[in-house]
Every structure is written in structure tokens, then in C-alpha cells.
Amino acid sequence: MSENERLIHAPVADVFAILTDGWSYASWVVGACRIRDVEPGWPQPGHSIHHSVGLWPLLIDDTTTVEQYEPLRFLQLKVRAWPTGEGRVEFVATDHDGECHLVMREQTVKGPAALLPDSVVDQILHVRNTETLRRLALMAEGSTKHPSQTD
């Protein structure tokens, strides 16, 4: 399982506002290129985002479904991108003096990608998820003005 973490200079509520906004998913998730639909009820368990991954014109249409959700603390997703496979992604947030310490864990669970050695998949996911968390942080940090920022 690949694990990344980042201290995001924004409150946990701001980070979770982005994590739970299905329409913003393609703005911060590396590989997602467009959102086709967000089911009413998202981010409650069992509800999905319908997205496309890849680069045009080679796109795969699939879904990301919420498996578990605890507001402002935990979000677990089942991410599909068949024919490559399926993965499970977890976000765990803790408040750190008004900022958000976010841990992201990802594991392939089905499909051809799950047949690769864990050491290979984990390296790829780690690099990808470093950029994913960077994008998420930029969005969250840009959404509010913080005392540590200067004009």
C-alpha cells in the first residue's frame, strides 16, 4: 500500500470541502480529466462520481464510489479505471494547530495492475499521489487567507 502525507496550510473543513465536492475531483486527482456526473447523495457511502481518466482521445469512462465517510476525518473510495483495474483510496485528516495533516493511502485491489509487484505499484502511486496532494493543497490553501500568508 502506498502512503503519502502532507501538512496543508488550511483548516480540515476547507480540505474536506474539496475532497467531498465531486465536481472538483478532476481538478486535483492526477489522471482524472473530466467529471461526467456526480450522484445525488455524494459523498455518502454507495454514491459515485462518474469520471473519465486518461488523455484525449484515449479516455476510459468509469466511477469512483464512496465506501466509508466520516465528516472532517475519513474518506474511503473505491476507484475504478477498467481495464487497468480497481483501487482503494483512503484520506485521513487530523487538525494540527488549525491546519490539516492529511494522509492518503492507495492500494490496487483488482485487475491487471494488481498483478504487478507491490514495490513497483507503490513507487508509481507514491509519485502520482505526491502530485495529487500538492494539487489538493494548492486548492485548499488558495481558498482562504491565512495569517501566515503575506499580501
Backbone torsions as a table, in degrees:
resi	resn	phi	psi	omega
1	MET	NA	130.8	178.0
2	SER	-84.8	138.5	179.3
3	GLU	-133.2	131.6	175.8
4	ASN	-127.4	153.6	173.8
5	GLU	-143.8	155.6	-178.4
6	ARG	-155.3	140.4	170.0
7	LEU	-90.1	116.0	-179.0
8	ILE	-101.0	126.3	-175.6
9	HIS	-81.6	61.9	179.0
10	ALA	-158.3	154.7	178.4
11	PRO	-63.9	153.4	177.6
12	VAL	-53.2	-40.1	-178.9
13	ALA	-60.2	-38.5	178.9
14	ASP	-67.6	-39.5	179.3
15	VAL	-66.4	-45.2	-179.7
16	PHE	-69.1	-26.9	175.5
17	ALA	-61.6	-36.1	177.7
18	ILE	-77.8	-46.3	-179.7
19	LEU	-56.8	-33.6	-174.9
20	THR	-101.2	7.3	173.9
21	ASP	-96.5	97.0	-176.2
22	GLY	-57.2	-31.3	-178.5
23	TRP	-71.9	-18.3	179.5
24	SER	-90.6	-6.5	-174.0
25	TYR	-48.5	-47.2	-177.4
26	ALA	-70.6	-13.3	179.0
27	SER	-78.5	-24.0	-176.3
28	TRP	-125.6	-16.6	180.0
29	VAL	-88.4	117.4	179.4
30	VAL	-63.6	127.8	179.4
31	GLY	104.0	-32.5	177.3
32	ALA	-76.3	130.5	-175.6
33	CYS	-115.2	-19.5	175.8
34	ARG	-161.5	155.1	176.2
35	ILE	-107.5	126.8	179.9
36	ARG	-95.0	-30.0	179.6
37	ASP	-167.3	150.7	172.0
38	VAL	-125.4	119.3	-177.7
39	GLU	-66.1	140.3	172.5
40	PRO	-57.3	138.9	-177.1
41	GLY	102.2	-17.3	175.7
42	TRP	-57.3	133.8	13.2
43	PRO	-102.1	29.7	178.1
44	GLN	-72.3	148.4	-179.1
45	PRO	-53.0	138.2	179.8
46	GLY	93.9	-11.6	-179.8
47	HIS	-97.4	151.5	-170.7
48	SER	-127.7	156.6	165.2
49	ILE	-102.2	135.0	175.0
50	HIS	-102.6	116.7	-172.8
51	HIS	-133.3	171.2	172.4
52	SER	-120.7	143.8	176.7
53	VAL	-124.6	155.3	178.8
54	GLY	109.8	-167.9	178.4
55	LEU	-117.5	135.2	178.9
56	TRP	-59.7	135.9	7.6
57	PRO	-94.1	7.5	-178.1
58	LEU	-94.5	80.6	-176.5
59	LEU	-112.3	146.4	174.1
60	ILE	-116.2	124.4	176.3
61	ASP	-92.4	127.1	179.0
62	ASP	-157.1	-161.0	-172.9
63	THR	-135.9	158.8	168.0
64	THR	-125.7	127.3	-174.2
65	THR	-120.8	137.4	177.2
66	VAL	-74.1	127.5	174.6
67	GLU	-99.3	-41.2	178.1
68	GLN	-143.8	147.0	179.5
69	TYR	-150.7	123.3	172.2
70	GLU	-124.3	107.5	-174.7
71	PRO	-47.4	134.8	176.3
72	LEU	62.6	15.4	179.1
73	ARG	-139.0	-46.2	-169.3
74	PHE	-148.5	136.8	174.7
75	LEU	-140.4	124.5	176.6
76	GLN	-120.2	129.2	-175.8
77	LEU	-122.3	145.2	167.5
78	LYS	-100.6	117.0	-175.4
79	VAL	-107.1	125.3	-179.9
80	ARG	-115.7	140.3	173.6
81	ALA	-151.1	61.6	-178.8
82	TRP	-71.8	139.0	20.7
83	PRO	-91.7	4.2	180.0
84	THR	-71.1	-38.6	178.3
85	GLY	149.4	-160.2	-175.2
86	GLU	-140.8	143.8	-179.9
87	GLY	-136.9	170.1	175.2
88	ARG	-121.9	131.0	-179.0
89	VAL	-124.6	133.9	177.4
90	GLU	-122.3	141.2	171.7
91	PHE	-121.5	126.0	177.9
92	VAL	-122.9	121.0	-176.7
93	ALA	-112.8	139.9	171.4
94	THR	-134.7	146.1	177.3
95	ASP	-76.4	133.9	178.3
96	HIS	-131.6	88.9	-179.0
97	ASP	54.0	46.0	177.4
98	GLY	86.1	-2.3	176.5
99	GLU	-112.4	170.7	-174.9
100	CYS	-109.9	118.3	170.1
101	HIS	-91.3	115.2	-175.3
102	LEU	-116.1	127.9	175.0
103	VAL	-109.1	131.3	178.1
104	MET	-119.7	124.8	177.3
105	ARG	-120.0	137.6	178.3
106	GLU	-138.5	141.0	180.0
107	GLN	-143.9	134.4	172.1
108	THR	-77.2	139.0	-176.4
109	VAL	-124.2	-21.8	-180.0
110	LYS	-147.8	158.4	173.5
111	GLY	92.2	-178.1	-176.5
112	PRO	-57.3	-37.4	-179.7
113	ALA	-63.1	-29.3	179.2
114	ALA	-70.7	-14.2	179.4
115	LEU	-83.9	-15.7	178.9
116	LEU	-73.7	153.8	177.0
117	PRO	-59.6	140.7	-179.7
118	ASP	-54.3	-38.8	-177.5
119	SER	-62.2	-34.8	178.9
120	VAL	-73.3	-49.8	-178.6
121	VAL	-62.0	-43.0	-178.3
122	ASP	-62.0	-38.7	178.0
123	GLN	-64.3	-44.3	179.6
124	ILE	-63.3	-48.1	-179.3
125	LEU	-63.5	-38.7	-179.0
126	HIS	-61.0	-46.0	179.3
127	VAL	-64.0	-46.5	-179.7
128	ARG	-61.3	-44.1	-175.5
129	ASN	-76.8	-22.2	170.7
130	THR	-61.0	-45.3	178.4
131	GLU	-69.1	-38.3	177.3
132	THR	-58.7	-47.2	179.4
133	LEU	-68.0	-32.2	176.3
134	ARG	-62.8	-45.1	179.4
135	ARG	-64.0	-43.2	178.5
136	LEU	-61.2	-44.3	178.7
137	ALA	-61.5	-43.7	178.9
138	LEU	-59.3	-40.8	178.8
139	MET	-67.2	-46.4	-177.7
140	ALA	-67.8	-43.6	-178.5
141	GLU	-68.9	-30.0	178.3
142	GLY	-79.4	-13.2	-175.7
143	SER	-82.3	-17.4	179.1
144	THR	-139.9	154.5	176.0
145	LYS	-90.7	127.7	-177.3
146	HIS	-111.6	149.9	-178.9
147	PRO	-56.3	-29.6	-178.3
148	SER	-75.7	-12.0	-179.8
149	GLN	-89.9	145.8	177.8
150	THR	-107.7	158.7	178.2
151	ASP	-73.1	NA	NA
